[in-house]
Amino acid sequence: MKAIRLIIILLIFWGCSGTDNTKGQETNSAQGGKSMDNIRKPAVSGMWYPSDKSELKEYLDTLFKQAEDIELDGELWALVAPHAGYVYSGWVAAYAFKQLMKDADKYRDYTFVLIGPSHRVSTHSIAVWAEGAFETPLGKAKIDENLANKLVSSNPSIEFNKTPHLQEHCLESEIPFLQYIFGDDLKIVPIVYGDQSASLVNILTEVLKNLDKEYKTIYIVSSDMSHYHPYDVAVEMDKRGIEYVLSLDTEGLINNVINGNVEFCGFGAVLTLMEMAKAKTGSKVALLKYANSGDVPVGEKSRVVGYAALAFTQTEENNSNDTSIDEEESTEYSLTDEQKLYLLKLARRTIEHYIKTGETIEEKAPKDPEMLKDRAVFVTLHEFGQLRGCIGEMIASQPLYKSVISRAIAAATQDPRFRAVTENELDKIDIEVSVLSPLTQIDNYKDIEMGKHGVYIRKGYRSGVFLPQVATETGWSRDKFLQELCSQKAGLSPDAYKDPETELYVYTVVLFSEREFGLK
């Protein structure tokens, strides 16, 4: 089953353009010393963007002036930007790179690690251009050879391989934005996924997590979104995909990519950032701009490509993988009845407003400080006692009241197992909200208390979660509960929970429903 899932992913994302299935044969051992061959010449200059230096500078100047300056919460460490022709996506990409421009002196000595998909050449490896420079009309962007070669030497699946880069447009499209800001000071490491399989994504993610502690880096992920759908269909698909990224819901994103409900041609690179974010304390993701090719004068609304500019930030310095919580947070989490009622009514208003208008409700920030704390939330819908939708997040990424709003919409419209809730069903559904305590990592699965603990399991980038009530509703033993979690939710072998490399986390839940309070 795992193989089928990966094949589907590869078909989706290699389909962004014609694929040359020839394996790149130039690896580090074949490169020899530095030479002009290590200067990667532009492949899409004059097509994707102007080939004249003055014209390109003037074009970029216009794009940056049009982009809004958006304040971020926390320290910037990664950006996602689109890579289509500048006439279509350049104005969206400028929203991402403007975050660097406004504080250029701070980032001048950073290395920019660019990651994207190989659209034309298929290799089961990660291709790094490890020496020389990438040339554009604005000059030569130097390779940070120290960092690049550290990457190449870190794993056999990461190669100095020029072939996938030669005609690839996804990284080249981002470099002029960086050159405009940093000029000759710019240092880069260009990386493309030869394929976006689980194994390669896991390899690069783990390598970057380790190197992240040694180098001053900003990651630039290059990806477009939905491809060639009618305008309204594309907007709905992309909105769903963005929600999964904002909530760091890797499982939801993977499942919806496989089901065709979401498209990212740089899926593997986006997933890499999401997994890295989970290992950082206080990670947040912000949407800077969304648009598609139908939003520009030359675009056609009948067949569009989606674009998003996203920023990844960290609000605390601790960069540890340890997700355990301190003594104060380890006390059992609780909410008052008044707080529960507010959240249930908010979920109801949110769903009704979204189903009727297609727009997210505008809710003023509550005065209650508990509503303003970042909390992870699941929203579950039932209809005549049967499950009608359930979407949630394991990593808290936004204030509690905002989490309820986003998860309520997702449960009603984005659960891939069900069609979207209709207006005729609004009186039939009842709403249940689960607010999660912070995750605590455990070393022994026998420490799990059935009925009390929910469990989050992760191995590589595969993960799954069961709420505590699953044990109560099924009557499963601890082993049966964990076997089903591994196989059914995470796509792992049933006994993966016994593997020392598998991470296990427990949490408690404050669960409350409309029925409990007589609202249904």
Number of C-alpha atoms within 10 A of each C-alpha: 7 9 10 10 17 17 13 15 25 19 13 17 21 22 14 19 11 10 13 14 10 12 14 18 14 15 19 19 9 10 16 8 8 10 10 9 13 17 18 21 19 18 17 18 18 13 10 19 20 19 16 14 13 12 13 20 18 12 16 22 14 13 20 22 13 13 18 14 15 14 9 18 15 16 16 19 19 22 27 29 28 30 24 23 18 20 16 25 26 24 23 26 31 29 28 29 23 21 19 21 19 12 11 13 12 10 18 17 14 17 21 24 22 25 28 27 33 31 26 23 23 22 21 16 22 28 29 27 31 28 25 19 24 23 18 22 20 19 14 21 25 19 24 22 17 11 19 21 19 13 23 21 14 15 13 11 16 26 25 25 27 23 21 28 28 16 18 20 23 27 25 26 25 22 22 23 26 19 20 18 21 19 16 14 14 22 23 27 27 23 29 30 27 26 26 31 20 18 16 20 22 19 20 21 21 17 15 18 20 10 15 15 11 10 11 13 21 20 21 27 31 30 27 25 24 25 20 17 16 16 19 12 15 27 21 15 20 26 15 22 24 22 18 22 22 19 24 25 22 23 19 24 24 21 15 20 20 20 15 15 19 25 27 26 28 27 27 30 27 24 26 23 24 24 20 17 23 18 16 21 18 20 26 27 25 20 19 24 20 18 20 26 23 19 15 14 9 10 15 16 18 13 16 25 26 29 30 24 27 25 25 25 22 21 15 12 11 12 16 11 12 12 15 15 14 10 7 7 13 14 10 12 14 15 12 7 11 8 13 21 16 14 22 23 13 19 25 19 15 22 28 22 17 17 19 11 10 12 12 15 17 9 12 7 12 11 8 9 10 14 19 15 15 18 23 25 30 24 28 23 22 15 15 9 10 9 13 21 25 24 22 26 23 23 21 22 22 21 17 20 23 22 24 27 23 24 27 32 28 24 24 26 21 26 19 18 10 14 12 17 20 12 14 9 10 16 10 13 23 21 25 21 25 20 24 24 24 25 23 19 18 14 11 12 17 10 10 18 14 19 16 16 19 23 26 24 23 19 20 16 20 18 21 22 22 19 21 20 16 14 21 12 9 10 13 14 11 15 14 15 18 25 19 19 25 26 15 14 17 21 18 22 13 18 15 21 22 14 9 11 11 15 20 22 21 25 22 22 23 15 19 19 21 18 11 10 12 7 12 12
